[in-house]
């Protein structure tokens, strides 16, 4: 069964005014267009464009057949940095949700960390060249070297030099201690931020200095500016996918992409934000093990098809590119799917029907175990990770 769906972009301040419209072939709204949600999440459920096919439901959250989708598909267009954030594991989310319920916190309380009992791993498929992100902690040796370069360019950077010297010892312990101090409200942390920014402005060709300048332009004086130097900066090229599991601290800096995540609203912020930061809870969730972010390798089940499968059952993403001699493909659907066309036109066929999608159009696909796709275009298909 194929039912057309749509939605309006969310106008968060960090969104681009043009990138999403250019991708989907729509008229720009004149406001930032940051995220287009295609799913049943109650925060912005996708509209059902043919309600008569969905038992009269106006949106996917109201349609019994799709109200419990385990994933949320988004188009994301970032003109400036998002907040530093991390998401809990399933166990952490369930325990935190039950703990806050027992404490009597209202569902919409600003003191809540856990809006639901679910984890929120996510992936981003880069469409822009480049797509820039901060992703996971890097080796403190690298961060210390970056800070020492900045200190050499600073005038009177005593706090900067002192902080650099603290990044010695067991990596996870060092990173945990530094994070707690940076976000803990110590006045010296404010002095450190000022010294780091001043030094970065004197090193315009240094990559770490460029990161500092980018986040300072968006959130001047924020302690996340220095925390960003403890993280990896990942540069994705079109078609590369970054997977962000539970405990990974990250922030998208700029770019256009397709985002797919578990259908949760649990976000613990760690800087570059004007919203509440619960430092103890954030630290309890973070994975301080240094990593090197590596694009998620796709499977290639058929010509023109890439499948990205993370290590969670909630979601997987098919990227189908049909052009030239590759004019058709078939993919397996282990559950209800959402399909979004971003280029050209494609014809979707299954055992229960068919539907044509043009660039910028989307549909939900139910009761199909296989999806045959033909035409000349690009299609993203989200579904459970069967």
N, C-alpha and C positions, 0 to 999 in steps of 0.2 A: 504494500500500500504506500502510495506517495502523496504527501500533503505539502503544499507550499507554505513556507514560513518567512517571516521578516522581522525586523526590529529597527529602532532608531538608535543611532550612536549615542553613547554616553559622553557628556561634554566636560569631562574632567579637565582641569586647567592645563595639564601637561600634554594634552592631545594636539595633534596636527590639525590645521584647518583645511588641508588639501589632500594629504596622502591617502586617506581612506576613500574619499570620493574618486580620486584618480584610479585607484585599484578597482573599485566596484562599478565605475561608470555612472555615479550618481551626481546630483547637483550639490555642491558644498552648501552647508547650512549657514556659513558665516561665523559659526562658533567652533571651538575646539571639538574635534571628533576623535575621541580617545579609544573607545572600545565598543564593538558591536557584539552583543551577546546572542548566541544561538543555542538555546537550551531551555530547561524548565526551572532554572534557579529563580526563586521568588524575587530576588533583587531586580531582575529585568527579564522576565520570561519572554521568549520569542512569541510573536503574534502568529496565530493561525490565519492564513489568508483565505482558506476555503473552509469556514467553520462547518458547513454541511457535511464535510468528509470526516470531521472530528467530533461527532456527536454534539455539535453546536458549541464546542469549547472555543473561547476567544483567544486563549494562549495555551502553551504547552504545560504550564503548571496546573491549569484547570482541566486538562484532558487526562482522564484516568489512565489511559494507555501510556502516557509519556511523563506523568508527573514525578516519577521516581528515577529519571535518567541519572546514571552515576557520574556523568561527565558534563562539562560545559565547554563549548567551542566558541572562540572569540576571534575577531579581527582586532589587532592592537596597533595603534599608530601613535608613537611617542615622539613628540617634538623636544621634550626636555625630560630630565630624570624623574623616575618614580621613586618612592620611598624605599629605603633598605628594609628588607623584610625576610621572614622565615615562616615556615608552616610546620605544624606538629605532625608526628606520626599518628597512626590510628589509635594506639594505646594512650598516647599523651592527650589527644583530642577528647577521647571518651572520658578519661579521668578528669581532665580540666572542666569539661562541660558538666559532669555530674557534681564536681566540687562547687562550681559557681551556682548551679541550681540549688544545692543544699544550703548555700549561703544566702539564698533568697534574692539573688540578682535578677532583675527583670530582663526579659529577652533583648530589650533595646537599651540596656544600661550602658553608659559610656565606660564603666569600670569592667565590662566584660572583655575577656580575651577570647573566649570560645563561644561562638554563635551556634555551633552544632557539634555533634560528637564524631565528626569525620575528618580524615586527613585531607591534605590539599597538595599533592604533588602536581607538577605541571611541566609542560614542554612548550618551546617556542620554535616555530619554523620560520626562518628568516626569509623575507621577501625583498627587503631593501639591501643595498650594497653601500656601506656595511650596515649591520645591525649590531649595536654596541650594548654590552651588559657588564655588570659586576657579578661575579659568580664564585662563591665559596672562598674560604680563607686560603691564602698562598703561604709558602714557606716564610716564616718571619725573617730569615736571612735576606730574602729579596726585599721585604718591606724595610728592613733596617738600611739596606743599601740605598733605597729610594729616599728615605728620610735623611741620610747622610749627604746625598747629593743636594737635597733642598737646603740642608743646614749650611753647606758650603756657599750657597748663593744668598743666604739670609744675613741681614745685619742685626746683630744682637740676638741670635736664635738660641739662647741658652736652654729654654724649655724644650725646644725641638731636639737639640742634641741630647738632652737628658732622656727624653722619651725614647729616642733611637737606641740608647744604651740598655733600656729595659727589655729589649726584644732578644734576649739571650736565654737559653735553657730549653727545657722540654717544650716543643712547639705548641701543643694543645694547651698546656698550662699557661704559657706566655700569652697566647691569643685570648684565652678566657680572661686573664687578669687585665689585659689591655682594653678589652671590650667593656668590662665592668667599670674600669676607671674612666674611659672616655664618655660613657653614657651616664655616669654616676653623679654629675653635677659639681665636680671639683672645679673651683675657679681657675686653677692652673690649666685645666682642659680648654677653657676659653682662650687663654693665652697661647696655648699650643696651636689651636685652630688659626688664630690670627697670624702667628709666625709661619705656619705652613702655607697659608694663602699668600702672604707677602713674598715668601721665597718662590712659590710656584709662578707668580706673575713675572719673576725675573728669569724664568727658564721656559720660554714659550715653546721650545722644540723638544722638551723632555716629555715622554709619554705619561709618566706619573703626574707631572706638573699639569699636563693638559686635563687629566682626570680631575684633579683638584679644581682647576679653573671652571670646568664644566659644572661640577656639583655646587661650587660656591656661587656661580651665577644664578643658580636656581634656589639655593637655600643658604644664603650668606650667614656665616657664623655658626652653622650647625655642626655638632660634634661628628656627625656622619661623614663630614669632609675628610677627617683624619682616618676614621674607620675604613673609608674607601681604599686607603693606601695599604690596608692589611688584606685586601681582597684581590682576586684575579680580575683583570679586565679582559673580557672575552670579545673578540671581533668575529662575527659570523658573516659569511658570504651567502648569497641567495641559494636556498636549498639546503643549508645546514641547519641542524636541529640541536638545541641545547635542552637537556633534561635536568630538572631541578627537583630532587627528591626531598623528603622530609628532613628538616634540620639544616638545609643549605641556605645560607644567607645570600641574598641577591638583590639586584636592582637593575631594571632595564634603563639604559641611559638615553637611547634614541634609536628610532628605526621603525620599520613596518613589518609585521609578521602575523602568522596564524598561531594563536595560542590555544592549547588544549589542556584541561585540568580536571581533577576530581571536583564534583559539584559541592564545594564547601566554601564557607566564608570566614575561615579561621586564619587570621593574619596577625603575626606578632612583629611589630615594627622596631627597627633598630637605628633610626636616624633618617635624615633627609625628609623630614616630615614635621608638620605642625600638630599632628595628632599625638595621642597619649602613647608613651613608651613604658612598658612594664619591664624594667631591666631584669629583675630576678627570674621572671617567667620566660623572658626571651632567652636568657643564658641557659635555663634548664632545657630548652628545646634545641639550641644550636649544636651543630656538629663542628667542633673546633679542629678536626683533623685536616691538615693542609691537603689540597687537591690541585690537580691541573685539569681545568675543564676541557673535555673532549667531546666533539659532536657525536650525537647518538647515531650509530651506524644503522642504515635501513636494510630491510630485506627486499629482495627483488622477485616477487612471486610470478611476475609476467612482464613482458615488454611494456614499457611506459608506466609501470607501477612501482612505487616505493612504499614500503610499509614500515612505520616507526613504532616499535613495541617497547615501552618502558617496563620496569619490573613490578608493576602493579596491575591488578585486574580491571581497574576502573575504565581505562581508555587506551586506544591505539589510534593511529592516524595513517590513512592511506593518501598518498599524493599521486594523482593520475594525470599524466601529461600526454595528450593525444595530438599527434601532428604527423604530416606526411604519410609514410607507409603504416605507421602505427595509428590506426583509426578506431581500434576497439580494444577493450580489456574487460575481464571479469574478476571481481573480488568477492571473497567470502565475508558474510556478515554474521558474526556470532550473537548479534542482538540488534536492538533499535539503533539506527544510524542517522546522522545528520550530514547532508551533502551541501557543499557550497562551491559554486562555479566562480572562478576569478579571471578566466580568459575564455574568449570564443564562445562556443556553444556545445553542449553535450546532451545526448539522449540517454536517459536511465530506463532500464527495463528489468522487470522481475517477474515472478510467477503470478503476481496479482495485479500488474498494471505497468504503466510507463509514464514518463514525464520528461519534457524538454526543459533544460535550464540554460538561460543565457547568462553572460557575465554579470555578476552581482546578485544572482538569484540563489535561493536556498530552499531545501526541502527536508522534511523528516521522512524516514523510510522505516516502515514497520512490517512485520510478518514476512520478511524476505530473508532467505538464507544465502542467496547469491545476488549480486548486483552486476548486470551487464551494462557497460558504458561504451558509447560510440560517439563519434563526431570529431571535431577539431577544437580542442580547448584544454583547460586545466580545471581539475576538480579535486577538492579536498573532501575526504569522507572520514568522519569521526564515528567510532563505535566502541563497544566494550572490548577489552583485550582478551578474547577467547583463546 
